[in-house]
């Protein structure tokens, strides 16, 4: 019990450090927590810590370490059969690939995560992934696909209003495409309204 309590304390310290932008300190604490969970045989917690370490490495643009952590987290989560956790890690992989400008891999990871969230009925996570896909596609000039994805990320009354708003932005950007800054303008407007961080565990 004492060991797991220490792991939880280290994990919380790591998350706090990450939120403060202290990435090296975050990784040190998370790595220690991961070691304790591994020795205790708590694979679920080990997978969670590895997922979060991958997110920290994304922020540091340390792609090799990010991929290593996320791939190991995904392997553990598949072995445990935790579909929701798998989708969270796949969403983080999508973010990693997107920031590496590997669009095809990013879309593949996002779409796999989206399919799982849809299957599980996790609408909040489904919406977040659909919006991330729409932003990626808009930034790369795939406007119609982006609008479709954005609509998938909306529901109820929000859908009609949000889709109309997005459509107006699309048309404004399309009207500016005689230059090279249209997609970037749209991305900037979207980021102001709905900044998306890498996907992590939902707090209890």
C-alpha positions in Angstrom: 0.0 0.0 0.0 2.8 2.4 0.9 4.5 1.9 -2.5 1.3 2.7 -4.4 0.7 5.7 -2.3 4.2 6.9 -3.1 3.6 6.3 -6.8 0.4 8.3 -6.6 2.2 11.2 -4.9 4.9 11.1 -7.5 2.3 11.0 -10.3 0.5 14.0 -8.9 3.8 15.9 -8.6 4.6 15.0 -12.2 1.2 16.3 -13.5 1.5 19.5 -11.5 5.0 20.1 -12.9 3.7 19.5 -16.4 1.0 22.0 -16.0 3.6 24.5 -14.8 5.7 23.9 -17.9 8.4 22.1 -15.9 8.8 19.2 -18.3 12.0 17.7 -17.1 10.8 17.6 -13.5 7.5 16.1 -14.7 9.3 13.3 -16.5 11.5 12.5 -13.5 8.5 12.2 -11.2 6.4 10.2 -13.7 9.3 7.8 -14.5 9.7 7.1 -10.8 5.9 6.5 -10.4 6.0 4.2 -13.5 8.8 2.2 -11.9 6.8 1.6 -8.7 3.6 0.7 -10.6 5.6 -1.7 -12.7 7.1 -3.5 -9.7 3.7 -3.7 -8.1 2.3 -5.3 -11.2 -0.3 -2.6 -11.7 -0.3 -2.6 -15.5 -3.3 -0.2 -15.8 -1.5 2.5 -13.9 1.8 1.8 -15.7 0.0 2.4 -19.0 -1.6 5.6 -17.7 1.8 7.0 -16.6 3.4 6.0 -19.9 0.6 7.7 -21.8 1.2 10.9 -19.9 5.0 10.7 -20.3 4.3 10.5 -24.0 2.3 13.7 -23.8 5.1 15.5 -22.0 7.6 14.4 -24.6 5.2 15.7 -27.3 5.4 19.2 -25.7 9.2 18.9 -25.7 9.1 17.8 -29.3 11.1 14.7 -28.4 9.5 12.5 -31.0 11.5 9.3 -30.4 10.8 9.2 -26.7 7.1 10.3 -27.2 6.6 7.4 -29.7 8.3 4.9 -27.4 6.1 5.9 -24.4 2.9 6.0 -26.3 3.6 2.7 -28.2 4.3 0.9 -24.9 1.2 2.5 -23.3 -0.9 1.3 -26.3 0.5 -2.2 -26.1 -0.3 -2.5 -22.3 -3.8 -1.1 -22.9 -4.5 -3.5 -25.7 -3.4 -6.4 -23.5 -5.7 -5.2 -20.7 -8.6 -4.8 -23.2 -9.2 -1.2 -22.1 -10.7 0.2 -25.3 -11.3 3.7 -24.0 -7.7 4.0 -22.7 -6.5 2.7 -26.1 -8.4 5.4 -27.9 -6.9 8.1 -25.6 -3.4 6.9 -26.4 -4.3 6.8 -30.1 -5.5 10.4 -29.9 -2.2 11.4 -28.4 -0.4 9.6 -31.2 -2.5 11.6 -33.6 -1.4 14.8 -31.9 2.3 13.6 -32.1 2.1 12.8 -35.8 0.3 16.0 -36.5 3.0 18.1 -34.9 5.6 16.1 -36.8 3.7 17.0 -40.0 3.1 13.4 -40.7 -0.5 14.0 -41.8 -1.5 10.6 -43.0 -0.3 8.9 -39.8 -2.1 11.6 -37.8 -5.4 11.1 -39.6 -5.1 7.3 -39.3 -4.5 7.5 -35.5 -7.3 10.0 -35.0 -9.8 8.0 -37.1 -9.0 4.8 -35.2 -9.5 6.7 -31.9 -12.7 8.2 -33.2 -14.2 4.8 -34.2 -13.5 3.4 -30.7 -15.1 6.4 -29.0 -18.1 6.2 -31.3 -18.4 2.4 -30.5 -18.3 3.1 -26.8 -20.7 6.1 -26.9 -18.1 8.5 -25.4 -19.5 11.6 -26.9 -17.2 14.0 -25.2 -14.0 12.3 -26.5 -15.6 11.6 -29.8 -16.3 15.4 -30.3 -12.8 16.3 -29.3 -11.3 13.9 -31.8 -13.6 15.0 -34.6 -12.7 18.7 -34.0 -9.0 17.9 -34.0 -9.4 16.1 -37.3 -11.3 19.1 -38.7 -8.6 21.5 -37.6 -5.9 19.3 -39.2 -7.8 19.1 -42.5 -8.6 22.8 -42.6 -5.0 23.7 -42.0 -4.0 21.4 -44.9 -6.6 22.9 -47.2 -9.1 20.0 -47.1 -12.1 22.3 -46.3 -15.1 20.1 -47.2 -13.7 17.2 -45.2 -13.0 19.6 -42.3 -16.6 20.9 -42.3 -17.9 17.3 -42.3 -15.6 16.4 -39.4 -16.6 19.5 -37.5 -20.3 18.6 -37.8 -19.5 15.2 -36.4 -18.0 16.9 -33.4 -21.3 18.7 -32.6 -24.6 17.6 -31.3 -28.2 18.8 -30.8 -28.8 22.5 -31.1 -25.1 23.2 -31.0 -24.8 21.4 -34.3 -26.9 23.8 -36.4 -25.3 27.0 -34.9 -21.7 25.6 -34.9 -21.9 24.2 -38.4 -23.2 27.5 -39.8 -20.5 29.4 -38.0 -17.8 27.0 -39.4 -19.3 27.3 -42.9 -19.1 31.1 -42.8 -15.4 30.8 -41.9 -14.8 28.3 -44.7 -16.3 30.7 -47.2 -14.3 33.6 -45.9 -11.1 31.6 -46.2 -12.0 30.3 -49.7 -12.5 33.9 -50.7 -9.0 34.7 -49.6 -7.3 31.9 -51.4 -5.7 34.1 -54.0 -3.0 34.4 -51.4 -1.3 31.7 -49.3 -2.6 32.6 -45.8 -6.2 31.3 -46.0 -5.8 28.1 -44.1 -3.6 29.7 -41.5 -6.2 32.4 -40.9 -8.9 29.7 -40.3 -6.6 27.8 -38.0 -5.9 30.9 -35.9 -9.6 31.6 -35.5 -10.3 28.1 -34.5 -7.5 28.0 -32.0 -8.8 31.1 -30.3 -12.2 29.5 -29.8 -11.3 25.9 -29.1 -7.7 25.2 -28.2 -7.1 21.4 -28.0 -4.4 19.9 -25.8 -3.1 16.4 -26.1 -5.5 13.8 -24.8 -5.1 12.5 -21.3 -7.1 10.7 -18.7 -10.3 12.3 -17.5 -10.2 13.4 -13.9 -12.5 11.6 -11.5 
